[in-house]
Amino acid sequence: MSFFKRLFSSEKKETLDKGLEKSKTSFFDKLTKAVAGKSKVDDEVLDDLEDVLITSDVGVNTTLKIIDRIEERVSRDKYLGTDELNSILREEISSLLSETKSGEATEFEIPANKKPYVIMVVGVNGVGKTTTIGKLAYQFKKAGHKVVLGAADTFRAAAIDQLQIWADRVEVPIVKQQMGSDPASVAFDTLESAVAQNADVVIIDTAGRLHNKVGLMNELTKVKRVMQKVIDDAPHDVMLVLDGSTGQNAFEQAKQFTAATEVSSLAVTKLDGTAKGGVVIGISDQFQIPVKYIGVGEGIEDLQVFNKYEFVDSFFK
């Protein structure tokens, strides 16, 4: 598949372009300064480019991979002009992302052989976890799926209330208990209810206390174990929500959560309000866990399926 083949509708593409505007402007401002007055890609330009990528939150390891690839091209082609750097970067980042598991889908899809398809959502407080669940429920319902939400973040009353607001807004059923209830009990009830209602998708919210609290990770393990009493292979997806605007802190959260629980997908939020959109490239490359969704605006439609081809196209547009 061509990296630059248009896969999204023009409306979705426009939202993605707009959502990445701050990241793109910041990146190219830095790149322009780095190559100002220079015509050839040499060691000095590569050093400056390394700084540009790192300060754009692409991450050190991923940056070094990109620089190595460009160095290979420089040694092979003998002369590369700085005017070619934009297209070279675009090609190398596209090539790098093509080696990851992220971003092949274009629509909100679920496996046909898993019903109900159970998504357990994890992440620290403040990353946009509940909002992501609400928007995800909206998109799945819009795609014709029957959705049930489970409010298993019983640590904060606000979390239950927020999820209820989203359930009302999207008009999907929610299973909840009082604040302080056993989260695993809520998850169990949610799955039983979903099976009884012949639901297609179940989305379980979980507590978002800080990722360095060992108790939280033990709790997540218990929630998973109890869900399997209803559906033996649940959850089918453990989705970690990361706040893209936190840059390197998102890497740290990903590192902590992937070490403590079996994260199978990522959602990166709040990309529209930040210049740190490069974090998606680094996280996708470094963790080799699929980035499934990205948040590129505050609207209910602004949670998008992450497609690496469209992402690169918007970033370098």
C-alpha positions in Angstrom: 0.0 0.0 0.0 1.3 3.5 -0.8 2.0 5.4 2.3 0.3 8.4 0.9 -2.9 6.8 -0.4 -6.0 8.6 0.9 -7.8 6.3 3.3 -9.9 8.6 5.4 -12.9 10.7 4.4 -12.1 14.4 3.7 -13.9 15.4 6.9 -11.9 13.0 9.1 -8.7 14.0 7.3 -9.4 17.6 7.9 -10.0 16.9 11.7 -6.7 15.0 11.8 -4.8 17.8 10.0 -6.2 20.4 12.4 -5.5 18.2 15.4 -1.8 17.9 14.5 -1.4 21.5 13.5 0.5 22.6 16.7 2.8 19.6 16.6 3.5 20.1 12.9 4.2 23.8 13.2 6.5 23.4 16.2 8.4 20.6 14.4 8.9 22.4 11.2 9.8 25.7 12.9 12.6 23.8 14.7 13.6 22.0 11.5 13.8 25.3 9.5 16.1 26.8 12.1 18.3 23.7 12.2 19.0 23.8 8.4 19.0 27.6 8.0 22.0 28.6 5.8 23.0 25.0 5.1 22.6 23.3 1.7 24.0 19.8 2.5 22.9 17.2 5.0 26.2 16.7 7.0 27.1 15.7 10.5 26.2 19.1 11.9 22.7 19.0 10.3 22.2 15.5 11.6 23.1 16.5 15.1 20.7 19.4 14.9 18.0 17.1 13.4 18.5 14.7 16.4 17.8 17.6 18.8 14.7 18.6 16.8 13.3 15.0 17.0 14.1 14.6 20.7 12.6 18.0 21.6 9.5 17.0 19.5 9.0 14.1 21.9 9.7 11.4 19.3 11.9 9.7 22.0 15.6 9.0 22.2 15.6 5.4 20.9 13.3 6.2 18.0 15.2 9.3 17.1 18.5 7.4 17.0 16.9 4.8 14.6 15.7 7.6 12.3 19.1 9.4 12.4 20.9 6.0 11.6 18.6 5.5 8.6 19.3 9.0 7.2 23.1 8.5 7.8 22.9 5.4 5.7 21.3 7.3 2.9 23.8 10.1 3.2 26.7 7.6 2.9 25.0 5.8 0.1 24.0 8.8 -2.0 27.1 10.9 -1.1 25.2 14.1 -1.4 21.8 15.0 0.0 20.5 18.6 0.0 18.8 20.1 3.0 15.9 20.8 0.6 15.3 17.1 0.5 15.2 16.6 4.2 11.5 17.0 4.6 10.7 14.2 2.1 13.5 12.0 3.5 12.2 12.3 7.0 8.7 11.6 5.8 9.8 8.4 4.0 12.0 7.2 6.9 9.3 7.7 9.6 6.7 6.0 7.3 9.1 3.1 6.8 9.7 2.9 10.6 6.0 2.9 11.4 5.4 0.3 8.7 7.4 -2.1 10.9 5.2 -1.6 13.9 1.9 -3.2 14.7 0.1 0.1 14.8 -2.3 1.8 12.5 -3.6 -0.4 9.7 -7.3 0.0 10.4 -9.5 2.9 9.1 -12.8 2.2 10.9 -14.0 1.2 14.4 -14.0 -2.5 14.0 -14.3 -5.5 16.4 -13.5 -9.2 15.7 -16.5 -11.1 14.4 -15.8 -14.2 16.5 -15.7 -12.4 19.9 -19.2 -11.6 21.3 -19.3 -9.7 23.5 -15.9 -8.1 22.7 -14.5 -7.0 26.1 -12.3 -3.9 26.4 -10.7 -3.1 29.7 -9.5 0.5 29.8 -6.5 1.4 32.1 -4.5 4.6 32.7 -3.7 7.2 35.3 -6.2 9.9 36.3 -6.4 12.9 34.1 -5.4 11.3 30.8 -8.9 11.4 29.3 -9.8 7.9 30.1 -13.5 8.3 30.7 -13.9 10.7 27.8 -12.2 8.2 25.5 -14.6 5.4 26.7 -17.6 7.7 26.0 -16.3 8.6 22.5 -15.5 4.9 21.8 -19.0 3.9 22.9 -20.4 6.5 20.6 -18.3 5.3 17.6 -19.1 1.6 18.2 -22.8 2.4 18.5 -22.6 4.5 15.4 -21.1 1.5 13.6 -24.2 -0.5 14.6 -22.9 -2.4 17.6 -24.7 -2.8 20.9 -22.5 -1.4 23.7 -22.5 -1.8 27.5 -20.3 0.3 29.8 -19.0 -0.9 33.2 -18.1 1.7 35.9 -15.3 -0.3 37.7 -13.4 2.8 38.7 -15.0 2.8 42.2 -12.1 4.7 43.7 -13.6 8.1 42.8 -17.3 9.0 42.9 -16.6 11.5 40.0 -15.4 8.7 37.8 -18.8 6.9 38.1 -20.7 10.1 37.6 -18.7 11.0 34.5 -19.2 7.7 32.9 -23.0 7.9 33.7 -23.0 11.3 31.9 -21.4 9.7 28.8 -23.8 6.7 29.0 -26.7 9.1 29.0 -25.2 11.2 26.2 -24.5 8.2 23.9 -27.7 6.3 25.1 -26.0 3.1 26.1 -26.6 1.0 29.2 -24.2 1.3 32.2 -23.6 -1.1 35.1 -22.4 0.6 38.3 -22.3 0.3 42.1 -21.6 2.7 44.9 -18.2 4.4 45.3 -15.9 2.0 47.3 -17.5 -1.1 45.9 -15.3 -4.0 44.7 -14.2 -3.1 41.1 -14.1 -6.8 40.2 -17.7 -7.2 41.3 -18.7 -4.4 39.0 -16.8 -6.0 36.1 -18.5 -9.3 36.8 -22.0 -7.8 36.8 -21.2 -5.8 33.7 -20.2 -9.0 31.7 -23.2 -10.9 33.0 -25.5 -8.0 32.0 -23.8 -7.8 28.5 -24.3 -11.5 27.9 -27.9 -11.3 28.9 -28.5 -8.3 26.6 -26.6 -10.0 23.7 -24.3 -7.0 23.5 -21.5 -6.7 21.0 -19.1 -4.6 22.9 -18.3 -4.1 26.6 -16.1 -1.3 27.8 -14.9 -1.5 31.4 -13.5 1.6 33.1 -10.9 1.0 35.8 -9.3 3.0 38.6 -6.6 5.5 37.5 -4.5 5.9 40.6 -0.9 6.6 40.0 1.0 4.0 38.1 3.6 3.5 40.8 1.0 2.1 43.3 1.5 -1.6 43.3 -2.0 -2.2 44.7 -3.6 -0.8 41.6 -1.8 -3.3 39.4 -2.8 -6.2 41.7 -6.4 -4.9 41.5 -6.3 -4.9 37.6 -5.2 -8.5 37.7 -8.1 -9.4 40.0 -10.6 -7.6 37.7 -9.3 -9.6 34.8 -9.5 -12.9 36.7 -13.1 -12.3 37.8 -14.2 -11.4 34.3 -13.0 -14.7 33.1 -15.6 -16.4 35.3 -18.2 -15.1 32.9 -16.2 -15.0 29.6 -13.2 -17.3 29.7 -11.0 -15.2 27.4 -12.0 -11.8 28.7 -10.8 -9.1 28.4 -10.0 -9.3 24.7 -8.3 -5.9 24.8 -6.5 -4.2 27.6 -6.3 -0.6 26.4 -3.9 1.9 28.0 -4.9 5.5 27.6 -2.0 8.0 27.5 -2.2 11.8 27.4 -0.1 12.9 24.4 0.4 16.4 25.8 2.6 15.0 28.6 5.3 14.0 26.1 8.0 12.0 27.9 5.7 11.2 30.9 3.5 9.3 28.5 6.5 7.1 27.7 7.1 6.5 31.4 3.4 5.6 32.0 3.5 3.2 29.1 6.7 1.6 30.5 5.1 1.2 34.0 1.8 -0.2 32.8 3.2 -2.6 30.2 5.6 -4.0 32.9 2.8 -4.5 35.3 -0.1 -5.7 33.2 -0.6 -7.1 29.7 -1.5 -4.0 27.7 -2.6 -5.0 24.2 -3.5 -1.6 22.7 -2.9 2.1 23.2 -5.1 5.3 22.8 -3.2 8.6 22.8 -5.4 11.6 23.7 -5.2 15.4 23.7 -3.0 15.7 20.6 -4.9 18.8 19.4 -3.8 20.9 22.3 -0.1 20.1 22.2 3.0 20.4 20.1 4.1 16.9 21.4 2.4 14.9 18.7 5.7 13.2 17.9 5.1 11.1 21.0 2.8 8.9 18.9 5.7 8.0 16.6 8.0 7.1 19.5 5.4 5.1 21.5 4.3 3.2 18.4 7.9 2.3 17.6 9.2 1.6 21.1 6.6 -0.5 22.7 5.4 -2.5 19.7 1.9 -2.3 21.1 -0.7 -1.1 18.5 -1.8 2.5 18.9 -5.5 2.0 18.0 -7.0 5.4 18.7 -5.9 9.0 18.9 -7.8 12.0 20.3 -7.5 15.0 18.0 -10.2 17.3 19.3 -12.9 17.8 22.0 -15.9 16.8 19.9 -17.6 13.5 20.2 -16.4 12.6 16.7 -12.8 13.6 17.4 -11.6 10.2 18.7 -10.1 8.6 15.5 -8.9 5.2 14.6 -5.1 5.7 14.3 -3.9 5.1 10.8 -0.2 5.5 10.4 -0.3 6.4 6.7 -2.8 9.2 7.3 -0.9 10.4 10.5 2.4 10.8 8.6 0.6 12.4 5.7 -1.0 15.0 8.0 2.2 15.5 10.0 4.2 16.3 6.9 1.5 18.0 4.9 
